[in-house]
């Protein structure tokens, strides 16, 4: 069963455009790329899915030349389906296994622009890196992530609760009954995460213990992929560095703590490969004196997020009972999972046409250190965001940022309902998609 995704509207927009480029759907393994394309195919008379891992012999069709008319004719014969511009959706899946197919996208744009063509694949970033040019300016990319919390609610059949959440705000906070119900779903979502296979399992069985097994299987599959990343990096080192990303979550990533057997350069190479694969997402320090935040970013100071909170908690070895039955509603680990959740959610709600960036702010001073979890660009301004595991806290770092940067207000996300203080707008953790934060992140 297919569950509605935010990416669907962007795919529909691309499909309906009078002028379009071949589309490259990008994202980590098993985030739902193929399923989203198959859902899109229901709008077409014909659908031709070319999986280069399942049918490696099809690579030979791209060896002679990259003439799109010849390729389309041969694929039509092989699959016994017509490939007709305007009526057929052609899908190159696992396209990283056939680099000439990636190169062919530009020629489809030039010679068969009316044909709807989508390419997707796991570890696609590695394939693109090895190509001198794959059609820059002639291919459009769309970036995809696991389920967001809003998508999870819809999959759970909570459309009306989702609508109530989306219409709530500082002037009309949610009734406490709805607020508490959303916090309950939030705890569950932090444990399950948003990987489609996990969401489907939980929707069908509503058993968190089953979910843990599915997550374990996913972790094993992701580690098995490490052998494909790069010959010079041992899979064990990638596993070790990914585990260290989890252990160091919430603080600046320290290369010296990531491995007992690898040096700084080797750890850095492994980390960059995990980032390229979409499994790890960096949050970079910025001085935050003006826009864009990337203009004053310091890549030597980065925190790291894992792609999914469900996978995060499995690697962390979280005790489910401690999490579920915490009477204080604290979201464990001094807010580490809450902070991870917020950053991942913000990426998921950003426009998917370009990879966004995340930033944080940290001031080091004698007896006066201050750190703000995230800095976001809202229009022409940079504003601070603090994420709290509970509804308590003095917000000293946030107010220090407001003072240092002369900002009118900041955001706090916690388990508290919508509320406003003198210089702080407080939103519940489940409201990252709230319109106050709808401005896209800059990728500069």
ZAKOLZA-930707 format. One record per residue (C-alpha): residue in one letter; x, y negated, z. Coordinates in steps of 0.05 Angstrom, whole numbers, plus 5000, padded with zeros to 4 digits. Layout:
N
aXYZ;...
END
This chain:
444
x500050005000;x502749324981;x502448765032;x501848045008;x508447665008;x510246935004;x514547084944;x508347294904;x506146574892;x513046394865;x513046994819;x506046814794;x508446104782;x514246354741;x509846834702;x504746304684;x509845784661;x509545614587;x517145584586;x521046064630;x527946364638;x529347094655;x528647164730;x533847464776;x530847684842;x536347684895;x536647924967;x539248475012;x537449195002;x530349425019;x527348735030;x521748894980;x524448624914;x522149214871;x515249254904;x514048514891;x515648594817;x511149194812;x505548794843;x506748244792;x506448764736;x499048864750;x497748224712;x500648514647;x498149004596;x504749374597;x510249474648;x517149764632;x521549904692;x528750054676;x532450334737;x539850384720;x541350824781;x535851324765;x537451314690;x544851184683;x544751414610;x540850784593;x547350394601;x549350644532;x543950204501;x547849594523;x554649824498;x554349674423;x552048954429;x547348534471;x542248374417;x535748334457;x531248544398;x535149194389;x535449324464;x527949204472;x526349664413;x530650224441;x527750154511;x520750174480;x522350834446;x525551134509;x519750954555;x514351044502;x511350374519;x510749744476;x515049154495;x511148564469;x512747844489;x506947564529;x503948244543;x509648644574;x513548544638;x520548834629;x524148994695;x531549144701;x532149464770;x538749634805;x541749204750;x548349164787;x549649874761;x549849604689;x553748964683;x552448884608;x545048864625;x546448274671;x550247934614;x544448074566;x539647624605;x542346994572;x541047284503;x533947474521;x532846754540;x535846504474;x532646994426;x526447264462;x524246694508;x516946904508;x518547584540;x517547634615;x524047934641;x525948044714;x532448334740;x533748564811;x538648984848;x542249134913;x549248864922;x547848424862;x552347874888;x558348324879;x556548464807;x555747724792;x562447574823;x565848044774;x562647714713;x565947084685;x559046844663;x552247164667;x548246604636;x548646004682;x543145524661;x539546084623;x537546514682;x533446304743;x534646604812;x529646744866;x532046934936;x528047424978;x528247605052;x524648105098;x517447965121;x516447305158;x512147285221;x506346985181;x506847555130;x507048045188;x500647755218;x497147815151;x499448535143;x496548675212;x489748425188;x490147785229;x488447295174;x483846875218;x488946845274;x494146635223;x489546085198;x488245845270;x495745825282;x496945435218;x491644915234;x493944805307;x498444235327;x500243735380;x493343415380;x489744085378;x493844635412;x491245345407;x486545615460;x490546005511;x487246655490;x489846575419;x496646315443;x497746925487;x495547395431;x500547075384;x506047145436;x504347885441;x505047965365;x511447565368;x514648045418;x512548625374;x515348295311;x522048155345;x522548905359;x520149145291;x523248605248;x520748485178;x523749035134;x517849265091;x518550005108;x518349845183;x512349375176;x508549915137;x510150445189;x507950005247;x501649795211;x499750525199;x501750825266;x502350245316;x507850645351;x514150265369;x517950915382;x516551115309;x519150445288;x525650555324;x526851185283;x525350815218;x530150275239;x535550785254;x534551085185;x535250385155;x541650255194;x544550915168;x542650735097;x545850045102;x552250335129;x552350855073;x552350265024;x558850015054;x562650505010;x560150104949;x562249414972;x569649394958;x574949934954;x579949544996;x575449475057;x574350115097;x567050255113;x568850335186;x571449625189;x564949355159;x560949745211;x565449485267;x564848755244;x557248805236;x556749075306;x561048495330;x556348005296;x550848285341;x555148275404;x557447555391;x550547295373;x548846615401;x556046365403;x561546175356;x564046795319;x571046975343;x575147385294;x579747625349;x573847975383;x571148315321;x576148895314;x581449255353;x585049495291;x584448945240;x587848265235;x584447585225;x584847625149;x581948335146;x576248145192;x574747525152;x574547925087;x569748425118;x565347875145;x565047515078;x562948165045;x557248255095;x555147535081;x555447645006;x551148275015;x545847865051;x546448265115;x549747695155;x547646965150;x552246415175;x550245805216;x555745275206;x557744725252;x556344015229;x558243345259;x551043135240;x552542395230;x548442355166;x545542735107;x546943205078;x549243605139;x553944005095;x558143395082;x560943445153;x560744195161;x566544565191;x566845275162;x571845475216;x566245415267;x560545875251;x555446285288;x552646905254;x545547175246;x543847885226;x538747945170;x533248245213;x531448235287;x529248965285;x535949195260;x539248705309;x535849015369;x537449725347;x544849565341;x544549185406;x541549795441;x535749415471;x531549755524;x524449705497;x521249745566;x525349155592;x523048745533;x515648945531;x514148915605;x517948285623;x512547935664;x515847255655;x515047285579;x522547155573;x524847385504;x531047725533;x538447645526;x538446915547;x534746725484;x539547075435;x534047445398;x529546825400;x535146415369;x536346945316;x528846975301;x528246215292;x534046165242;x531546755201;x524446485200;x526745805177;x530446115118;x524246525100;x519745915096;x524745505055;x523645464979;x526846084949;x529845784886;x536645664918;x540245964978;x539345485037;x544345355092;x543645325167;x547344855214;x548444745288;x551844205329;x556944275385;x560443725423;x566643915462;x568443435518;x571443505588;x565743705634;x560743495582;x560044045530;x553444035491;x550644485437;x544344455396;x542045115366;x540144825298;x540344165261;x535144085206;x534243565152;x527243275153;x526642785096;x532442295103;x533942465176;x537543005215;x533943245277;x535943745330;x532444395347;x533344785412;x530645485419;x528845725488;x527146435510;x522246155561;x518445505571;x523445255621;x529844855614;x532344145622;x534244075548;x540543695566;x544143855501;x538243645459;x537742985495;x545242885490;x544642965415;x538942455413;x543141965452;x549642075412;x546242045344;x540841535362;x535041975341;x527841845360;x526042555380;x527943295375;x524543965371;x524144515423;x521445205408;x519445655465;x513646065492;x510045415510;x503945195470;x504044575426;x505743965469;x509443305466;x514042965515;x517142285510;x522742475462;x521343215450;x516243565406;x515144255435;x512544805390;x511345545404;x516546025375;x511346325329;x510445645294;x516845585254;x512545505192;x509044895221;x508544305173;x513143885217;x518844315191;x516544415120;x522143995089;x527044455054;x533944565081;x539444255040;x544544745012;x549844205007;
END
